[in-house]
Amino acid sequence: MHAWKQNKTKPATSSIAWEPEKNHIYWCRKCNTPLLDESCGICREKGYQIQLSPPGDVRFSSPHEISLINDLMLKSFGINPLSGKTVLLNKIPGEDKTDEIIVDGIRFGILRFDMKELAFKLDLMVEGASALINSGMQTKLVKISSGGRHLSGKNIDGSDVLEYSDDINKGDTVLVISKNLAGFGTSYRDSAELKKPGHTLRIKKIESKKAFFLTGKPSMDDVIRANAPHMKRLVKDAVNTIRGIANQKEFRDSPVYVSFSGGKDSLTTLDLTRSAVKKPIRVFFANTGIEFPETVEFARRFCKENNIELMEVEAKEAFREALPSFGPPAKDFRWCCKVCKLAPINAVMEECTRGGRRCLTIDGKRKYESFTRARIAPKEENPFIPGQVSVFPIRNWRAIEVWLYIYYRKLEYNPLYDLGFERVGCWLCPAELSAEYYRFKELHPELFERWNDYLLKWAMEHGVSDKFIEHGFWRWKTLPPKMVRLAEELGINTKLTGREEEFGIVVTGGVSPCKTGGYTMEGKITGLMPGEAQNIANILGGNTFSEDLGVLLIRTKSGSVKIFSSGHISVNAPVREEALSLFENTAKQLIRAKKCTKCGVCLKICPVGAIQIEPQLKINKECTRCGKCTESCVVVKYFDRLLPEFNKRY
């Protein structure tokens, strides 16, 4: 096997840039292996370029996903042409789990989870249909006369059908050939009716470009060797990034911490860190209390077997204790991150940075994971914990590169990946795909039933049906367009009774000395969505929102404000009076965002045009914080009357 030697000298001066417009890989037709560089590391020949739908975070198909594809092919065509082949999946936009299937250098089809039927479907692509036809497949096949027309998207009359196989049923996906064209479509009739007058089938896509399956069936060792030159560069860059920062004077005498979730990215990052530094390594693992049992077991076992110090931060019953107050978490209401992850981890990190000490954390976040992570810098100061610096050595890696590293290093990994999970997190996380949620049901029926019983009871209390839960609408506070359309198609009522909470702010902790310095003041907000707080944040100060943690950080001239998706608000300032003043000013701006009357006075008085009131009040970044709009706002003027319960007994 080709070794990936890691440079142990000076830090790298450049890195492999992530460029979203380069959404492609290559394929060596001689070795039949996917390539991440243009040339094959085995035969040195140039590969064929394959364009990928963005973001291009291509990965190897798991055993469970291959089994799904095989079953769907057998069901549709009675054959299994992908058996034993290297199959890649590329995540693309869709209702839920939706992946392009790439095999033998062709885009074969799309594997998707149907949110109506709550089942997997396989849709052919034209290259896949052509490859099936050119492999000599005779089942579900229709031959037509083209008449020189543009056929894609057309309905075909029975009189244009020349030949067909006798195994076609109404609604089947069929292969279609016409002279030099090959493609696929949907049959409107059974075989016996195909040649009768009237529309008999609809062609989805047909073209003259031919595609063929390749004969070779390379092993994973072959794929690793074919990509060894590319991976050597990636590994060298990552190792030198870690080593270079860890050896800087400010971190030279402190341990290196690795954020470990039990997932593939943090596993790779941990292994790279162990290669890069010779100083003690400590691993943070946030056990939220709702982690998959497989994840907890793997994280503990991996660290024990590799003699790695594991700092398991446990939230224990925090989620269940907070659930009655907040209800089920949602993609846009991730209070669980604050309660189960951020608060416990922050407590530990604040201890590590006490006394002005610096803390270096190596993190496995990647740019390809989401649009919100697309601008990850090589190194970031944590705005939420002063003194903590995070380094992202695999920020430019794609999923396939992470897996190549794991396979090459023969690292044990979380078994959930082989069982059909693209990502591992909390088992009830609203951010997971419905496909994975129902896979969780198969693996842990007792946990699923307990959570589903709660959701069904919650749905009944809020006036929606069991279907609302079954089709995953509970995972949003504000439904995205795709889910609104799905609800309309399924006839599901999505309006929750009693959903809107009255806006309010209550002080839960008076002004008190903070162990990290200055004074702190805490409270609880009700009836305010995170997006509404973001809309008004610019008038208070520069701000940062962490989608992962569900926290908005606002830095003002006199201190800082943290607003969590859970509704918790924390204000910190150097002196007591400033903390009190900042809390009250924040409260005024939040009620202004919530109770805006759209009178338009603020629009006229703003000297830089930084305000909009449609569809809702928003302060843009041009705001100079002159305060004129606040002084003119009728909502702020009657602040005490609008919030008579505002607790001023500090």
C-alpha positions as CSV (number, residue, x, y, z in Angstrom):
1,M,0.0,0.0,0.0
2,H,1.2,3.5,-0.9
3,A,2.3,5.2,2.4
4,W,1.1,8.7,3.2
5,K,4.2,10.1,4.9
6,Q,3.6,13.1,7.2
7,N,6.0,16.0,7.0
8,K,7.5,16.6,10.5
9,T,9.4,19.8,9.8
10,K,8.2,23.3,9.4
11,P,4.5,24.4,9.2
12,A,2.9,24.6,5.7
13,T,2.8,28.0,4.1
14,S,-0.3,27.3,2.0
15,S,-3.3,25.1,2.1
16,I,-5.5,23.4,-0.4
17,A,-8.3,25.9,-1.0
18,W,-12.0,25.0,-1.0
19,E,-13.5,26.4,-4.1
20,P,-17.3,25.8,-4.4
21,E,-17.2,26.3,-8.2
22,K,-14.9,23.2,-8.5
23,N,-17.6,20.6,-7.8
24,H,-16.1,17.6,-9.6
25,I,-14.1,14.5,-9.2
26,Y,-12.3,12.3,-11.7
27,W,-12.6,8.6,-12.6
28,C,-9.8,6.3,-13.8
29,R,-11.4,4.1,-16.5
30,K,-8.4,1.8,-16.6
31,C,-8.4,1.0,-12.8
32,N,-12.1,1.8,-12.4
33,T,-11.4,4.0,-9.3
34,P,-12.6,7.4,-8.3
35,L,-9.9,10.1,-8.3
36,L,-9.6,13.3,-6.4
37,D,-6.7,14.5,-8.6
38,E,-6.7,14.5,-12.4
39,S,-4.2,11.6,-12.6
40,C,-4.4,8.1,-11.1
41,G,-1.8,7.2,-8.5
42,I,-1.7,3.6,-9.8
43,C,-1.5,3.8,-13.6
44,R,-0.6,7.5,-13.8
45,E,-3.2,8.0,-16.6
46,K,-5.6,11.0,-16.6
47,G,-9.1,10.4,-15.3
48,Y,-12.4,11.4,-16.8
49,Q,-14.0,14.4,-15.1
50,I,-17.4,14.0,-13.4
51,Q,-19.3,17.2,-12.6
52,L,-21.1,17.0,-9.2
53,S,-24.1,18.9,-8.0
54,P,-23.0,21.4,-5.2
55,P,-21.7,21.3,-2.6
56,G,-19.9,18.2,-3.9
57,D,-19.4,16.6,-0.5
58,V,-19.1,13.1,-2.1
59,R,-18.7,10.0,0.0
60,F,-18.5,6.2,-0.2
61,S,-21.9,4.5,0.0
62,S,-22.3,2.6,3.3
63,P,-23.2,-1.1,3.4
64,H,-26.7,-0.2,4.4
65,E,-27.1,2.3,1.5
66,I,-25.7,-0.2,-0.9
67,S,-28.3,-2.7,0.3
68,L,-31.1,-0.2,-0.2
69,I,-29.9,0.5,-3.8
70,N,-29.6,-3.2,-4.5
71,D,-33.1,-3.9,-3.1
72,L,-34.7,-1.1,-5.2
73,M,-32.9,-2.2,-8.4
74,L,-34.1,-5.8,-7.8
75,K,-37.6,-4.6,-7.2
76,S,-37.7,-2.3,-10.3
77,F,-35.7,-4.4,-12.8
78,G,-35.0,-7.8,-11.3
79,I,-31.3,-7.3,-11.5
80,N,-28.4,-6.0,-9.4
81,P,-25.8,-4.4,-11.7
82,L,-24.0,-2.5,-8.9
83,S,-23.0,-5.6,-6.9
84,G,-19.4,-5.5,-5.8
85,K,-18.7,-2.1,-7.3
86,T,-17.3,1.1,-5.8
87,V,-20.4,3.2,-5.3
88,L,-20.2,6.9,-4.3
89,L,-23.0,9.1,-3.1
90,N,-23.2,12.9,-3.5
91,K,-25.7,14.8,-1.4
92,I,-28.0,17.1,-3.4
93,P,-31.0,19.3,-2.5
94,G,-34.2,17.5,-1.9
95,E,-37.1,17.0,0.5
96,D,-35.0,14.8,2.8
97,K,-32.1,12.4,2.2
98,T,-31.3,12.8,-1.5
99,D,-28.1,11.5,-3.1
100,E,-26.6,11.2,-6.6
101,I,-25.4,7.6,-7.2
102,I,-22.0,7.5,-9.0
103,V,-20.6,4.2,-10.1
104,D,-18.0,3.3,-12.8
105,G,-17.6,7.0,-13.5
106,I,-21.3,7.5,-14.5
107,R,-24.1,9.3,-12.6
108,F,-26.3,6.3,-12.4
109,G,-29.4,7.6,-10.5
110,I,-30.7,9.3,-7.4
111,L,-31.5,7.6,-4.0
112,R,-34.0,9.7,-2.1
113,F,-36.3,9.4,0.9
114,D,-39.9,10.1,-0.1
115,M,-41.5,12.2,2.6
116,K,-45.0,11.3,1.4
117,E,-44.6,7.5,1.5
118,L,-41.8,7.7,4.1
119,A,-39.8,5.2,2.1
120,F,-36.7,5.2,-0.1
121,K,-37.1,5.6,-3.9
122,L,-34.5,5.2,-6.7
123,D,-34.8,7.4,-9.7
124,L,-32.7,6.6,-12.8
125,M,-30.6,9.2,-14.5
126,V,-30.0,9.1,-18.3
127,E,-26.4,7.8,-17.9
128,G,-27.7,5.0,-15.8
129,A,-30.4,4.0,-18.2
130,S,-27.9,4.1,-21.1
131,A,-25.5,1.8,-19.2
132,L,-28.3,-0.6,-18.4
133,I,-29.3,-0.7,-22.0
134,N,-25.8,-1.1,-23.3
135,S,-25.2,-3.9,-20.8
136,G,-27.8,-6.0,-22.7
137,M,-30.6,-5.7,-20.3
138,Q,-33.9,-6.9,-21.8
139,T,-36.3,-6.3,-19.0
140,K,-38.6,-3.2,-18.7
141,L,-37.5,-2.1,-22.2
142,V,-39.5,-0.2,-24.8
143,K,-38.3,0.6,-28.4
144,I,-40.0,3.5,-30.1
145,S,-39.7,5.4,-33.4
146,S,-38.5,8.9,-32.8
147,G,-39.6,10.7,-35.9
148,G,-36.8,13.3,-35.3
149,R,-38.6,14.9,-32.4
150,H,-37.1,16.2,-29.2
151,L,-38.3,13.4,-27.0
152,S,-37.3,14.3,-23.4
153,G,-40.5,15.2,-21.4
154,K,-42.8,14.1,-24.2
155,N,-45.7,11.7,-24.1
156,I,-45.5,8.8,-26.6
157,D,-48.5,7.4,-28.5
158,G,-49.0,3.7,-28.7
159,S,-48.6,3.9,-32.5
160,D,-45.0,4.9,-32.0
161,V,-44.1,1.8,-29.9
162,L,-42.2,-0.7,-32.0
163,E,-41.1,-3.3,-29.5
164,Y,-41.4,-3.9,-25.7
165,S,-40.7,-6.5,-23.1
166,D,-43.7,-8.3,-21.6
167,D,-42.9,-7.5,-17.9
168,I,-44.1,-3.9,-17.8
169,N,-46.8,-2.8,-15.4
170,K,-48.6,0.5,-15.2
171,G,-46.5,3.1,-13.3
172,D,-43.2,1.3,-13.9
173,T,-39.9,3.0,-14.8
174,V,-39.0,1.7,-18.2
175,L,-35.8,1.9,-20.4
176,V,-36.4,3.5,-23.7
177,I,-34.5,3.3,-27.0
178,S,-35.0,5.0,-30.3
179,K,-32.5,4.6,-33.1
180,N,-29.3,6.0,-31.6
181,L,-31.0,7.4,-28.4
182,A,-31.3,5.8,-25.0
183,G,-33.1,6.9,-21.9
184,F,-35.9,6.2,-19.5
185,G,-39.5,7.1,-18.8
186,T,-42.7,6.0,-17.0
187,S,-45.3,3.6,-18.5
188,Y,-48.9,4.6,-18.4
189,R,-50.0,1.0,-19.2
190,D,-49.3,-2.6,-18.8
191,S,-47.4,-4.4,-21.6
192,A,-50.5,-5.7,-23.3
193,E,-51.8,-2.2,-23.8
194,L,-48.6,-0.4,-24.9
195,K,-49.3,-0.4,-28.6
196,K,-52.9,0.8,-28.4
197,P,-53.7,4.4,-29.5
198,G,-53.3,7.2,-27.0
199,H,-50.6,8.2,-24.6
200,T,-48.8,5.0,-23.6
201,L,-45.6,6.3,-21.8
202,R,-43.9,9.5,-20.9
203,I,-40.2,9.9,-21.6
204,K,-38.3,11.7,-18.8
205,K,-34.9,11.9,-20.4
206,I,-33.3,10.5,-23.6
207,E,-30.1,11.4,-25.4
208,S,-27.5,10.1,-27.8
209,K,-24.6,10.1,-25.4
210,K,-23.7,6.5,-24.5
211,A,-22.6,5.2,-21.1
212,F,-21.2,1.8,-20.2
213,F,-20.4,-0.1,-17.0
214,L,-16.7,-0.9,-16.5
215,T,-15.5,-4.4,-15.8
216,G,-13.0,-3.8,-13.0
217,K,-14.0,-4.2,-9.3
218,P,-11.2,-2.5,-7.4
219,S,-10.7,-3.1,-3.7
220,M,-10.6,-0.2,-1.1
221,D,-6.8,-0.7,-1.1
222,D,-6.8,0.1,-4.8
223,V,-8.9,3.2,-4.3
224,I,-6.5,4.3,-1.5
225,R,-3.4,3.8,-3.8
226,A,-5.1,5.6,-6.7
227,N,-5.5,8.7,-4.4
228,A,-2.3,8.5,-2.4
229,P,-0.6,11.6,-3.9
230,H,-3.6,13.7,-3.3
231,M,-4.1,12.5,0.3
232,K,-0.4,12.9,1.1
233,R,-0.7,16.6,0.4
234,L,-3.9,17.0,2.4
235,V,-2.5,15.1,5.4
236,K,0.8,17.1,5.3
237,D,-1.2,20.4,5.2
238,A,-3.4,19.4,8.2
239,V,-0.6,18.0,10.3
240,N,1.6,21.1,9.7
241,T,-1.4,23.4,10.5
242,I,-1.9,21.7,13.9
243,R,1.8,21.5,14.7
244,G,2.5,25.1,13.7
245,I,-0.2,26.6,15.9
246,A,0.4,24.2,18.8
247,N,4.1,25.1,18.9
248,Q,3.4,28.9,19.1
249,K,4.6,30.5,22.2
250,E,1.2,31.2,23.6
251,F,0.2,27.5,23.5
252,R,3.6,25.9,24.0
253,D,3.1,25.1,27.7
254,S,-0.6,24.2,27.6
255,P,-2.2,20.9,26.6
256,V,-3.9,20.5,23.3
257,Y,-7.7,19.8,23.5
258,V,-9.5,17.9,20.7
259,S,-13.3,18.2,20.4
260,F,-14.5,14.7,19.9
261,S,-18.1,13.9,19.0
262,G,-17.7,10.3,18.1
263,G,-18.1,11.1,14.4
264,K,-15.9,10.6,11.4
265,D,-14.6,14.2,11.2
266,S,-13.5,14.5,14.8
267,L,-12.0,11.0,14.7
268,T,-9.8,12.0,11.8
269,T,-8.9,15.2,13.5
270,L,-8.0,13.4,16.7
271,D,-5.7,11.0,14.8
272,L,-4.1,13.8,12.9
273,T,-3.5,15.7,16.2
274,R,-1.8,12.7,17.7
275,S,0.6,12.6,14.8
276,A,1.2,16.3,14.8
277,V,2.1,17.0,18.5
278,K,4.0,15.2,21.2
279,K,2.5,17.1,24.1
280,P,-0.4,15.8,26.2
281,I,-3.8,15.6,24.4
282,R,-7.1,15.8,26.1
283,V,-10.4,14.9,24.4
284,F,-13.7,16.7,25.1
285,F,-16.8,14.5,24.6
286,A,-20.1,16.2,25.3
287,N,-22.5,13.5,26.4
288,T,-25.8,15.3,26.0
289,G,-27.8,12.4,27.6
290,I,-29.5,11.8,24.3
291,E,-26.5,10.5,22.3
292,F,-26.9,7.3,20.4
293,P,-25.8,4.4,22.7
294,E,-23.4,3.3,19.9
295,T,-21.7,6.8,20.0
296,V,-21.1,6.9,23.8
297,E,-19.8,3.3,23.8
298,F,-17.5,4.0,20.8
299,A,-16.1,7.3,22.2
300,R,-15.2,5.7,25.5
301,R,-13.8,2.5,24.0
302,F,-11.7,4.3,21.4
303,C,-10.1,6.6,23.9
304,K,-9.4,3.8,26.4
305,E,-7.9,1.5,23.9
306,N,-5.6,4.3,22.6
307,N,-4.6,5.6,26.0
308,I,-6.2,9.0,25.3
309,E,-7.4,11.2,28.2
310,L,-11.2,11.5,27.8
311,M,-13.0,14.4,29.4
312,E,-16.6,13.3,29.2
313,V,-18.8,16.3,30.0
314,E,-22.3,14.9,30.9
315,A,-25.5,16.8,30.7
316,K,-27.3,13.8,32.4
317,E,-31.0,14.6,32.7
318,A,-30.8,18.2,31.5
319,F,-32.8,17.6,28.4
320,R,-35.7,15.9,30.1
321,E,-35.8,18.4,32.8
322,A,-36.0,21.3,30.3
323,L,-38.5,19.6,28.0
324,P,-41.7,20.6,29.8
325,S,-40.7,24.3,29.7
326,F,-39.6,24.4,26.0
327,G,-41.4,21.6,24.2
328,P,-39.7,19.7,21.4
329,P,-36.6,21.3,20.0
330,A,-36.7,22.4,16.3
331,K,-34.2,23.3,13.6
332,D,-34.9,27.0,14.2
333,F,-35.4,26.5,18.0
334,R,-32.4,24.4,19.1
335,W,-32.6,25.1,22.8
336,C,-31.2,21.7,23.5
337,C,-27.7,22.8,22.3
338,K,-27.6,25.4,25.0
339,V,-28.9,23.2,27.8
340,C,-27.2,19.9,26.9
341,K,-24.0,21.0,25.2
342,L,-23.0,24.6,25.4
343,A,-23.6,25.1,29.1
344,P,-21.6,22.0,30.3
345,I,-18.8,22.5,27.9
346,N,-18.5,26.3,28.7
347,A,-18.2,25.5,32.4
348,V,-15.2,23.3,31.6
349,M,-13.6,25.7,29.1
350,E,-14.0,28.7,31.4
351,E,-12.1,26.7,34.0
352,C,-9.3,26.0,31.5
353,T,-9.0,29.7,30.6
354,R,-9.2,31.0,34.1
355,G,-6.5,33.5,35.0
356,G,-6.0,34.6,31.4
357,R,-4.7,31.2,30.3
358,R,-5.0,30.4,26.6
359,C,-6.7,27.1,25.5
360,L,-6.1,25.5,22.1
361,T,-8.9,23.3,20.7
362,I,-8.5,21.2,17.5
363,D,-12.0,20.9,15.9
364,G,-13.1,18.7,12.9
365,K,-15.6,21.2,11.3
366,R,-15.5,21.1,7.5
367,K,-16.6,23.7,5.0
368,Y,-18.6,21.2,2.9
369,E,-21.0,20.3,5.8
370,S,-23.3,23.3,5.4
371,F,-23.4,26.8,3.9
372,T,-23.0,28.3,7.4
373,R,-19.6,26.6,7.7
374,A,-18.4,27.5,4.2
375,R,-16.3,30.4,5.5
376,I,-14.4,28.6,8.3
377,A,-11.0,30.2,8.8
378,P,-7.9,28.1,9.7
379,K,-8.0,29.5,13.2
380,E,-10.7,31.3,15.2
381,E,-10.9,33.0,18.5
382,N,-14.0,31.7,20.3
383,P,-16.2,34.8,20.8
384,F,-18.2,33.0,23.5
385,I,-15.2,31.9,25.6
386,P,-12.4,34.5,25.8
387,G,-9.0,32.7,25.7
388,Q,-10.1,29.7,23.7
389,V,-8.7,29.3,20.2
390,S,-10.1,26.7,17.8
391,V,-8.2,25.3,14.8
392,F,-9.9,23.5,11.9
393,P,-7.2,21.4,10.2
394,I,-9.6,19.5,7.9
395,R,-11.8,22.5,7.0
396,N,-11.1,21.9,3.2
397,W,-11.7,18.2,3.2
398,R,-14.6,16.4,1.6
399,A,-16.3,13.4,3.2
400,I,-14.6,11.0,0.7
401,E,-11.2,12.3,1.9
402,V,-12.1,11.8,5.5
403,W,-13.1,8.2,4.8
404,L,-10.0,7.5,2.7
405,Y,-7.9,8.7,5.7
406,I,-9.9,6.5,8.1
407,Y,-9.6,3.4,5.8
408,Y,-5.9,4.0,5.2
409,R,-5.2,4.3,8.9
410,K,-7.5,1.4,9.7
411,L,-9.2,3.4,12.4
412,E,-12.1,2.0,14.2
413,Y,-15.1,4.2,13.6
414,N,-18.6,4.7,14.9
415,P,-20.7,1.7,13.7
416,L,-23.7,4.0,13.0
417,Y,-22.1,5.0,9.7
418,D,-22.3,1.4,8.4
419,L,-26.0,1.3,9.5
420,G,-27.2,4.1,7.3
421,F,-26.3,7.4,9.1
422,E,-24.5,10.1,7.2
423,R,-24.0,12.1,10.4
424,V,-24.1,11.1,14.0
425,G,-25.5,13.3,16.7
426,C,-28.3,13.1,19.2
427,W,-30.9,10.4,18.4
428,L,-33.8,12.8,18.5
429,C,-32.0,15.8,16.9
430,P,-34.5,17.8,14.8
431,A,-31.6,18.6,12.4
432,E,-31.3,14.9,11.4
433,L,-33.0,13.6,8.3
434,S,-36.3,11.8,8.5
435,A,-34.7,8.9,6.7
436,E,-32.2,8.7,9.6
437,Y,-34.9,9.2,12.2
438,Y,-36.9,6.2,10.9
439,R,-33.6,4.2,10.7
440,F,-33.2,5.1,14.4
441,K,-36.7,3.6,14.9
442,E,-35.5,0.3,13.5
443,L,-32.3,0.2,15.6
444,H,-33.7,1.4,18.9
445,P,-37.5,0.9,18.9
446,E,-37.7,1.4,22.7
447,L,-36.1,4.9,22.6
448,F,-38.1,5.8,19.5
449,E,-41.4,4.8,21.1
450,R,-40.7,6.8,24.2
451,W,-39.9,10.0,22.2
452,N,-42.7,9.4,19.7
453,D,-45.3,9.0,22.5
454,Y,-44.2,12.4,23.9
455,L,-44.5,14.0,20.5
456,L,-48.0,12.5,19.9
457,K,-49.2,13.8,23.2
458,W,-47.7,17.2,22.5
459,A,-49.4,17.2,19.1
460,M,-52.8,16.4,20.6
461,E,-52.4,19.3,23.1
462,H,-51.6,21.7,20.3
463,G,-54.4,20.7,18.0
464,V,-52.6,18.8,15.2
465,S,-52.9,15.2,14.0
466,D,-50.6,12.2,14.4
467,K,-49.6,12.8,10.7
468,F,-48.0,16.1,11.7
469,I,-45.6,14.1,13.8
470,E,-45.2,11.1,11.4
471,H,-44.1,13.4,8.5
472,G,-41.7,15.4,10.6
473,F,-43.4,18.8,10.8
474,W,-42.5,19.0,14.5
475,R,-38.9,19.7,13.5
476,W,-39.6,23.3,12.6
477,K,-41.1,26.3,14.4
478,T,-41.5,28.1,11.1
479,L,-41.9,25.6,8.2
480,P,-39.7,26.0,5.1
481,P,-41.5,26.2,1.7
482,K,-40.8,22.6,0.9
483,M,-42.6,21.5,4.1
484,V,-45.5,23.9,3.5
485,R,-46.0,22.3,0.0
486,L,-45.8,18.8,1.5
487,A,-48.4,19.7,4.1
488,E,-50.7,21.0,1.4
489,E,-50.3,17.9,-0.7
490,L,-51.0,15.6,2.2
491,G,-53.8,17.8,3.6
492,I,-52.1,18.1,7.0
493,N,-53.1,21.0,9.2
494,T,-49.9,22.7,10.5
495,K,-51.4,25.4,12.6
496,L,-50.7,24.7,16.3
497,T,-53.2,26.1,18.8
498,G,-51.6,27.9,21.7
499,R,-48.2,28.0,19.9
500,E,-47.6,31.7,20.2
501,E,-46.4,32.6,23.6
502,E,-46.9,36.1,24.9
503,F,-43.7,38.1,24.7
504,G,-42.0,38.7,28.1
505,I,-38.7,39.1,29.9
506,V,-38.1,38.2,33.5
507,V,-34.9,38.7,35.4
508,T,-33.9,35.3,36.9
509,G,-30.6,36.4,38.4
510,G,-29.9,39.9,39.7
511,V,-26.6,41.7,39.0
512,S,-23.8,39.6,40.6
513,P,-20.0,39.2,40.3
514,C,-19.0,36.9,37.5
515,K,-16.2,34.4,38.0
516,T,-14.7,35.3,34.6
517,G,-14.7,39.0,35.5
518,G,-17.1,41.9,35.8
519,Y,-20.8,41.6,36.6
520,T,-23.4,39.4,35.1
521,M,-27.2,39.5,34.9
522,E,-29.5,36.8,33.6
523,G,-33.1,36.4,32.5
524,K,-35.6,34.4,30.6
525,I,-37.4,35.6,27.4
526,T,-40.6,34.1,26.2
527,G,-42.4,34.5,22.8
528,L,-39.3,35.5,20.8
529,M,-37.7,33.5,18.0
530,P,-33.9,33.6,17.5
531,G,-34.4,35.3,14.1
532,E,-36.3,38.2,15.7
533,A,-33.4,38.8,18.1
534,Q,-31.0,38.7,15.3
535,N,-33.0,41.3,13.4
536,I,-32.5,43.9,16.1
537,A,-28.9,42.9,17.2
538,N,-27.1,45.5,15.1
539,I,-28.5,48.4,17.1
540,L,-26.8,47.0,20.2
541,G,-23.4,46.1,18.8
542,G,-21.4,43.8,16.6
543,N,-22.9,40.3,16.7
544,T,-22.2,36.7,15.9
545,F,-24.7,33.8,15.6
546,S,-23.7,30.2,16.1
547,E,-26.3,28.0,14.4
548,D,-24.7,24.9,15.9
549,L,-25.1,26.1,19.5
550,G,-28.1,28.3,19.0
551,V,-26.6,31.4,20.6
552,L,-26.4,35.0,19.5
553,L,-23.5,36.9,20.9
554,I,-23.7,40.8,20.9
555,R,-20.6,42.9,21.8
556,T,-21.4,46.4,22.9
557,K,-19.3,49.3,24.1
558,S,-20.1,48.5,27.7
559,G,-20.1,44.7,27.7
560,S,-21.7,41.6,26.0
561,V,-25.1,40.0,25.6
562,K,-25.7,36.3,24.9
563,I,-29.2,35.3,23.8
564,F,-29.8,31.5,23.5
565,S,-32.5,29.6,21.5
566,S,-33.7,28.3,24.8
567,G,-34.8,31.8,25.7
568,H,-32.0,32.4,28.2
569,I,-30.3,35.8,28.2
570,S,-27.0,36.6,29.9
571,V,-25.5,40.1,30.1
572,N,-21.9,40.8,31.2
573,A,-20.3,44.3,31.8
574,P,-17.3,45.6,33.8
575,V,-19.3,47.3,36.5
576,R,-22.7,46.7,38.1
577,E,-24.5,49.7,36.8
578,E,-23.4,49.0,33.2
579,A,-24.7,45.4,33.5
580,L,-28.1,46.7,34.7
581,S,-28.3,49.4,32.0
582,L,-27.2,47.0,29.2
583,F,-29.8,44.4,30.3
584,E,-32.6,47.0,30.3
585,N,-31.5,48.5,26.9
586,T,-31.5,45.0,25.4
587,A,-34.9,44.3,26.8
588,K,-36.2,47.5,25.2
589,Q,-34.8,46.6,21.8
590,L,-36.2,43.1,21.9
591,I,-39.7,44.2,22.8
592,R,-39.4,46.8,20.0
593,A,-38.6,44.0,17.5
594,K,-41.6,41.9,18.8
595,K,-44.2,44.7,19.2
596,C,-43.3,46.9,16.2
597,T,-46.4,48.8,15.0
598,K,-44.9,49.5,11.6
599,C,-45.7,53.2,12.1
600,G,-42.6,54.2,10.0
601,V,-41.4,57.0,12.3
602,C,-38.0,55.2,12.7
603,L,-37.6,55.0,8.9
604,K,-37.8,58.8,8.6
605,I,-35.5,59.6,11.5
606,C,-32.7,57.2,10.7
607,P,-29.8,59.2,9.2
608,V,-28.2,56.3,7.3
609,G,-31.3,54.3,6.1
610,A,-30.4,51.2,8.2
611,I,-34.0,50.3,9.1
612,Q,-36.6,48.2,7.3
613,I,-40.0,47.4,8.8
614,E,-41.4,44.9,6.1
615,P,-42.0,42.1,6.5
616,Q,-40.7,42.8,10.0
617,L,-38.5,45.2,11.8
618,K,-34.8,44.7,11.0
619,I,-31.8,46.9,11.8
620,N,-29.1,46.5,9.1
621,K,-25.3,46.6,9.5
622,E,-25.2,50.2,8.4
623,C,-26.6,51.2,11.8
624,T,-24.4,53.8,13.6
625,R,-26.1,53.2,16.9
626,C,-27.0,56.9,17.3
627,G,-30.1,56.0,19.3
628,K,-32.5,58.4,17.4
629,C,-34.8,55.6,16.3
630,T,-35.0,54.3,19.9
631,E,-35.9,57.7,21.2
632,S,-38.7,58.0,18.7
633,C,-40.2,54.5,19.1
634,V,-43.6,54.4,20.7
635,V,-43.1,50.8,21.8
636,V,-39.9,51.8,23.8
637,K,-41.7,54.9,25.2
638,Y,-44.3,52.6,26.8
639,F,-41.9,49.9,27.7
640,D,-43.0,49.7,31.3
641,R,-46.6,49.4,30.4
642,L,-46.0,46.8,27.8
643,L,-44.0,44.7,30.2
644,P,-45.5,45.4,33.6
645,E,-44.1,42.1,34.8
646,F,-40.5,43.1,34.1
647,N,-38.8,42.3,37.3
648,K,-36.7,45.2,38.5
649,R,-36.0,43.8,41.9
650,Y,-32.3,43.3,41.4
